[in-house]
Amino acid sequence: MTLLSKIERFLGRFAVPNLSYLLVAGQVAVYVAILIGRLEPGRLVLVPRLVMAGQWWRVFAFLLMPPPSSILFIAFAWWMFCLMGSALETFWGTLRFNLFVALGSAFTVGLSFLAPDRSVSNAFLAGSVFLAFSHLNPDFELALFFILPVKIKWLALGTWLVYGYEFITGGWPGRLQIVAAVGNFLIFFGRDIASTAKYRRRQMLKAARRDDEPGRGEPRHRCRICGKTELSNPELDFRYCSKCAGDECYCSDHIRNHEHIVTGP
């Protein structure tokens, strides 16, 4: 029994179903509260220095901050998060999806204290949910700009490239959040990715050994008349004529219809 299975066995009854919908509902409530002036956005942002000063609620409240964008993009982001989150919960089960989000949140909060004066958003956590969904459903299609269909695996590749670029060129606070974003992904998928890489490496080695075999790719039989081989025409039979001098090969079309080769006077 794996570690996740053991945790699921003992803590499964405490799992929160439909977690993605609950998080989006909380963000909708916060968005409305900010819109009508009942809440200041800065009160929910995760800033480790303020958490150490006693504002402990920021450790949890940052999950409820809506994306800082137009309402059209925010609505699309909410829809995507619900879609991907519910799909992951269906695939893994409620507890495992809860653990995925909890681990991503814990990594985000924990690593943020290494740069205590920088504010931290939940964008990278949402990104880890996106990467997990795209890993399990690489051929899922999205209508880019509501027009152009594109497979989600290409969007995921773009996300990885952006993360890589920001990790190389950005500062340490951004790098830490990228590590937090991919940490829970690697815990859940690292073993599968490693196994796939080993399998592909073995297949490549086998193919290389086959290519190195003497005579690999060269036909063993070639008709002396028409030049057909067992590679070009596998449906034909190839035989050697006993009446011809030497080892002369002919296809089934010419084994009985050729001029025999003789030597001597």
ABEGO torsion letter per residue (X at the ends): XBAAAAAAAAAAAABBBGAAAAAAAAAAAAAAAAAAGABBAAAABBBAAAAAAGBAAAAAAAAABBBBBBAAAAAAAAAAAAAAAAAAAAAAEAAAAAAAAAAAAAAAAAAAAABAABBBBAAAAAAAAAAAAAAABAABBBBBGGABBBBAAAAAAAAAAAAAAAAAABBAAAAAAAAAAAAAAAAAAAAAAAAAAAAAAAAAAAAAAAAABBGBGBBABBBAAAGBBAAABAABBBBBBAABBEBBBBBAAAAABBBBBBBEX
